Every structure is written in structure tokens, then in C-alpha cells.
Amino acid sequence: MMGVTMTVVEAARSALQNEMRQNPDIWVLGEDIRHGGVFGQYKGLVDEFGPDRIVDTPIAEATMVGAAVGAALLGTRPVVETRFSDFALSAIDEIVNQAAKIRYMFGGQGRVPLVVRMPSGLRRGSAAQHSQSFEAWFAHVPGLVVTAPATPSDATGLLLTALRGEDPVMHLEAKELWNISGEVAAEVAPIPFGVGKVVRSGTDLTVVTWGVALHEAVRAAQELEDRCGVSAEIIDLRTLWPWDKQLVLWSVARTRRIVVVHESVRDVGLGAEIAATVAEELHQTLRAPVRRVASPRIPVGYSAPLEDVYRVQASKIIQTVASMVGVDVAHPARMPGRVAVSDQY
């Protein structure tokens, strides 16, 4: 069947709408969602489902998530909209000490099928309190699933899995990807958590990334191939916890180089966990040290030049990769020692 071209906003909204039609236990609560939400991700839903299932709340994130945890324990499937991921910190106790722990503390007798949608990361001119990415925080907490779709199709598939699951999901949606377009299948299958995707095959090194950084990595890989003949394999993790260790290790075992790219603070970031895992498992076969390209440990500036210091761009990825494989981007030359690839994951 032919797919349909949709934006991330449209794809995610369509997935939620279809699931709400099929399952009356799904409902949404958050600020201003009856008017469509900040990014239009709930546009028109109140007209179909009414104010009992599209519920506007006060500016009180702890109350929203606390109510959703209780409602999930009683058998419904709430979706909480936080407007910006930064605001989820006002509900950190409800997320970390309640939603994440209940299944364990009650021996599986209580489950929390909760989806917390968090518009995450940069959006031009949003400044320090509206631009943060907390994937490493939530991935650190046992009991939470963390997802980060980068395309309309994955936004649909991952959200379907979250809405049908039995555990709390922190669903991080990059704000700068809301309006990118892509093909979405007429019948989208749920994407299992913990399954990454090879977006681009390559032989010289592996780039592991997610969210908005995926698109910068793809641009960087194309330029590296065009200018220097460097072949980069790109993996989109899609799910950050659990993350697809098998796929990453399979790829790096072949390419023998890896750079992890993410638009969130580099220090103590999720990239460090991936780098450490690869170093522990494959240190004897690596041809270069594991590298990371990520954001500096600074608040996000309001002005465009300051914001760009934080932003992960293709140029930064190119510089890092060039140093790893031993090419001069300004004066490109073919690198020696190419690793042959014949098998497929």
C-alpha cells in the first residue's frame, strides 16, 4: 500500500487519534491542549473526543502527572503533555519516585501505562529554560522507557508502542523536527522498544545518534563521502532506554570506529554510556578511540550566535570524523585500510 507524506506533528497526531478511536481508555491531559497544543499536536482532537478525554489542566505539572499515575493504576491509559521537557522537572517526584517504581514495589500488581510527551531540545530563540534535553536523566532511572523519534514514521510507530504498553514512557519529541516531512505507511506497525535502525550503510566508521542530530549526521556523512570518499554508517537508536546494544556492537565490530552524536550536554550524557559499552566490548578491535560530538555544558543562549555554540551541526561531525579516519577535509585524500562489508544486520 502507498504511504502518505506527513509532518512529524501530523503523524503523531494521527497515531494518537487512531488509538483513541480504538481504545476508550486513552485520554490526554495538559495545558492548552483543547486549543491544539503549543505545536498543533492536538489540533481538532477535542472536537472528536470531547473535553472528558482531551482535558485542559492548570499550570501544575506535578498535579497532572500525579493524577495520570493514579488514573493509570485504575486502568486507564493517560497521555500527559508537558508543553516543554523543561517543565517535566516540576513533576520529577511523580515520574521518578512514583511512576517508575510502582511496578517493582508492588510486585507487578500495579502497572502504570503512562505516556509523558516532552517536546525536547532546541527551538530557535527559546533560551535556557525552554531548550533542554533530559534523555540521560530519565534513561538513568530504572522503570522508565525513553524514546526519541527522528522521523514521521518513527514518531508514529514508537507512539503506538507506548500507547499500547504497560509501563511509563518518556516520549521525547524534538521541537525542531515537528515540521519535517516524510513518508508514513498507510498501516504503521508499532516499533518495538530497544530496536535501532541502520539509516545509512557504511564501511569506514559508525555514527550512533538519535533525534534531531540524526539529520545533521546524515548531512555530514553525505558531505564526507562526496568530498573525501569516507563511508559512514549511521544508526538511529530511536529508543534510548533500552538502547540497541546488539546493533551498535555489530556495526562497530565491522567498521572498527565509532562516534556518538547527540544534541544534549556531552558531559555525563547518554553518549558516554554508549562509548563506555563499546570500549568495554570491542577495545581490542577498535582502530581509533571512541569519540563524541555533543553540546557543551552551558545553558542555551537566547541569541542565535550563542545558541549555535550549543547546537550540534554537520560541520562539527565532519571535523571529528575527518580526524578519526585521517583525512584533510580541505585537501581530501582517500583513507587507507577500508573495512570490507558483505553481511547485513
ABEGO torsion letter per residue (X at the ends): XBBBBBBAAAAAAAAAAAAAAABAABBBBEBGAAAGEAAGAABGAAAAAEAAABBBBBBBAAAAAAAAAAAAAAGBBBBBBAGBAAAAAAAAAAAAAAAAAAAAAAGGABBBBBBBBBBBEBBBGAEAAAABBAAAAAAABBGBBBBBBABAAAAAAAAAAAAABABBBBBBBBAAAAABBBBBBABBBBBBBGBBBBABBBAABBBBBBEAAAAAAAAAAAAAAAAAGBBBBBBBAGBAOBBBAAAAAAAAAAAGBBBBBBBBBABGBAAAAAAAAAAAAAAAABABBBBBBBBBBBBBBABAAAAAAABBBAAAAAAAAAAAAGBBAABBBBBBGBBBBABBX
